[in-house]
Amino acid sequence: MEEALAAAGSSGKITVVPGVEINTDLATGELHVLGYFIDYRDEGLVAALARIRESRVGRAQKMIEKLRELGMPVDWQRVLDLARGESICRPHIAQAMLEKGYVSDEREAFERYIGRDGPAYIGREKAGPADAVRIVKKAGGIPVLAHPADIANVDNIIVELKVAGLAGLEAYYGQYDSKTVKRCVKMAARHGLLTTGGTDYHHFQDDREVLPGSADIPLSSIEQLFAAASQ
């Protein structure tokens, strides 16, 4: 982050927005909370993310053990190498599986083995949705609910998260068609929330991946987000 901010400052043409995505759990699946304009050095945020990262290590090791039992051994050191010192995530395991020839692409690794319903999936420690919103707020950020059209009973969830400080919805999501985007924009207006988009990229490296910059986000949404950050 320091390098990105320094590079942006020296160029005078680029604005870097420090951000975070926190995965949380619901009974019906996952819910992701985005945080824009966070103070990435905030002690509370750093501690919360450290706990989540630590839980990822044990989770990844258990998933690798399950893959071994399924006849697909993956080298732990290779996963560490792919992570390059960063937080260990399922995409690193997927990359290692692809290198071994167990899958044809990284998305297949998720769909058949390490996705939520896959035989090698292991859950991990996660903050609750409201906890994640509060973590972002305490770090000076703007909490936004990611890809809301994918969430069951989303209106009820939004009402609960607004109490914790939810400020926006990710309406402009790369995998949404125009009809779904319009539905999300109306949802945001109904709840008095900002609209954001264009920040979800998972580097699956196949022709189904939505590339950075491909989500069409109106300038008005960007202006509202920056205005909220300056308050």
C-alpha positions in Angstrom: 0.0 0.0 0.0 2.8 2.4 0.9 4.4 1.9 -2.5 1.1 2.4 -4.3 0.3 5.6 -2.5 3.8 6.9 -3.1 3.6 6.1 -6.8 0.2 7.8 -7.1 1.5 10.8 -5.3 4.5 11.2 -7.6 2.5 10.8 -10.7 -0.2 13.4 -9.9 -2.6 11.5 -12.1 -3.7 8.5 -10.0 -5.7 8.3 -6.9 -5.3 5.2 -4.7 -8.2 4.3 -2.5 -7.1 2.0 0.4 -9.6 -0.8 0.7 -10.4 -4.1 2.2 -12.8 -7.0 1.7 -13.9 -9.0 4.7 -15.7 -12.3 4.2 -18.4 -13.1 6.7 -20.8 -16.0 7.2 -24.6 -16.3 7.1 -26.6 -19.4 7.6 -27.4 -19.3 3.8 -23.8 -18.7 2.7 -21.1 -16.0 2.6 -21.6 -12.3 2.8 -18.7 -9.9 1.8 -18.2 -6.4 3.2 -16.1 -3.9 1.4 -14.3 -1.0 3.0 -13.3 2.0 1.1 -10.9 4.8 2.3 -9.8 2.8 5.3 -6.9 3.8 7.5 -5.0 0.6 6.7 -2.7 1.3 9.7 -5.6 1.4 12.2 -4.7 -1.0 15.1 -8.1 -2.5 15.4 -8.3 -3.2 11.7 -4.8 -4.7 11.7 -5.5 -6.9 14.6 -8.9 -8.1 13.2 -7.3 -8.9 9.8 -4.4 -10.7 11.5 -6.8 -13.0 13.3 -8.5 -13.8 10.0 -5.2 -14.4 8.2 -4.0 -16.8 11.0 -7.1 -18.8 10.7 -6.5 -19.1 6.9 -3.2 -21.0 7.5 -4.9 -23.8 9.5 -7.8 -23.9 7.1 -5.5 -24.2 4.0 -3.5 -27.0 5.7 -6.7 -28.9 6.4 -7.9 -28.4 2.8 -4.6 -29.8 1.5 -5.0 -32.8 3.7 -8.5 -33.4 2.3 -7.1 -33.1 -1.3 -4.5 -35.7 -0.4 -7.2 -38.0 0.8 -9.0 -37.4 -2.5 -5.8 -38.5 -4.4 -4.7 -35.0 -5.3 -1.6 -34.3 -3.1 -0.5 -30.6 -3.1 2.8 -29.4 -1.7 2.4 -27.0 1.2 5.6 -25.2 0.4 4.3 -24.5 -3.1 1.2 -22.9 -1.7 3.3 -20.7 0.5 5.5 -19.8 -2.5 2.4 -18.8 -4.5 1.1 -16.7 -1.6 4.4 -14.7 -1.7 4.3 -13.8 1.9 0.7 -12.5 1.7 -2.4 -14.0 3.3 -3.0 -17.6 2.1 -6.2 -17.9 0.2 -8.0 -20.6 -1.7 -6.8 -19.2 -5.1 -3.3 -20.2 -4.1 -4.4 -23.8 -3.5 -6.3 -23.6 -6.8 -3.1 -22.5 -8.6 -1.2 -25.4 -7.1 -3.9 -27.8 -8.2 -3.7 -26.4 -11.7 0.1 -26.8 -11.8 -0.3 -30.5 -10.8 -2.8 -31.0 -13.6 -5.7 -31.9 -11.3 -8.0 -29.3 -12.9 -8.1 -27.5 -16.3 -8.4 -24.0 -14.7 -8.6 -22.4 -11.3 -12.3 -22.0 -11.5 -12.8 -25.7 -11.8 -10.8 -26.2 -8.6 -13.5 -24.1 -6.8 -16.5 -25.5 -8.6 -15.5 -29.2 -8.0 -13.3 -29.3 -5.0 -12.6 -26.3 -2.8 -15.8 -24.2 -3.2 -18.3 -24.1 -0.3 -20.0 -27.4 -1.3 -16.8 -29.1 -2.5 -15.4 -32.3 -0.9 -12.2 -30.5 0.2 -13.8 -27.3 1.5 -13.0 -26.2 5.1 -14.7 -23.3 6.8 -12.7 -20.7 8.7 -13.0 -18.1 11.4 -14.9 -15.1 10.1 -16.4 -12.0 11.5 -20.1 -11.6 11.5 -21.5 -9.1 8.9 -22.3 -6.4 11.5 -18.9 -6.9 13.0 -17.2 -6.4 9.7 -19.2 -3.2 9.1 -18.1 -1.9 12.5 -14.5 -2.9 11.8 -14.5 -0.8 8.6 -16.2 2.1 10.3 -13.7 2.2 13.2 -10.9 2.3 10.7 -12.4 5.4 9.2 -13.7 3.6 6.1 -17.0 3.5 4.2 -18.6 0.0 4.6 -20.3 -1.3 1.5 -22.2 -4.6 0.9 -20.7 -6.6 -2.0 -22.7 -8.0 -4.9 -26.1 -7.7 -3.1 -28.2 -9.3 -5.8 -26.7 -12.7 -4.8 -27.9 -12.5 -1.2 -31.1 -14.1 0.0 -33.4 -11.8 2.1 -31.1 -9.0 1.3 -33.5 -6.2 2.3 -33.7 -7.5 5.8 -30.0 -7.9 6.0 -29.4 -4.3 4.8 -31.7 -3.0 7.5 -29.7 -4.8 10.2 -26.4 -3.7 8.7 -27.4 0.0 8.4 -27.7 0.0 12.2 -24.0 -1.0 12.3 -23.1 1.7 9.8 -23.5 0.3 6.3 -23.2 3.1 3.8 -23.5 1.6 0.3 -24.1 -1.3 -2.1 -21.9 -2.7 -4.8 -24.5 -2.2 -7.5 -22.1 -2.2 -10.5 -20.7 -5.7 -10.4 -18.9 -7.1 -13.4 -21.0 -10.3 -13.6 -24.3 -8.4 -13.4 -26.4 -7.7 -16.5 -28.1 -4.3 -16.9 -31.4 -5.5 -15.4 -29.6 -6.7 -12.3 -27.7 -3.5 -12.0 -30.9 -1.5 -12.2 -32.4 -3.6 -9.5 -29.4 -3.0 -7.2 -29.5 0.8 -7.9 -33.2 0.9 -6.9 -32.4 -1.2 -3.8 -29.7 1.3 -2.8 -32.1 4.2 -3.3 -34.8 2.5 -1.3 -32.4 2.1 1.7 -30.7 5.5 1.3 -27.3 4.0 0.4 -24.5 4.9 -2.0 -23.7 2.8 -5.0 -20.2 1.5 -5.9 -18.7 -1.1 -8.1 -15.7 -2.4 -10.1 -13.6 -3.7 -7.3 -14.2 -7.5 -7.5 -11.4 -9.3 -9.4 -10.3 -12.8 -8.4 -7.5 -13.5 -11.0 -9.0 -16.8 -12.2 -7.1 -16.4 -15.5 -9.7 -17.8 -17.8 -12.2 -16.4 -20.4 -15.0 -16.2 -17.8 -13.1 -13.8 -15.6 -14.3 -10.2 -15.3 -11.3 -8.0 -15.9 -10.5 -4.9 -14.0 -12.1 -1.8 -15.5 -14.9 -3.8 -17.3 -17.7 -2.7 -14.9 -19.3 0.5 -16.2 -19.6 2.8 -13.2 -21.3 6.2 -13.5 -19.2 9.2 -12.5 -22.0 10.2 -10.1 -21.4 7.1 -8.0 -17.7 7.8 -7.8 -18.3 11.5 -6.8 -20.7 10.4 -4.1 -18.2 7.9 -2.7 -15.4 10.5 -2.6 -17.8 13.1 -1.1 -18.7 10.6 1.7 -15.0 10.0 2.4 -14.4 13.7 2.8 -17.1 14.2 5.5 
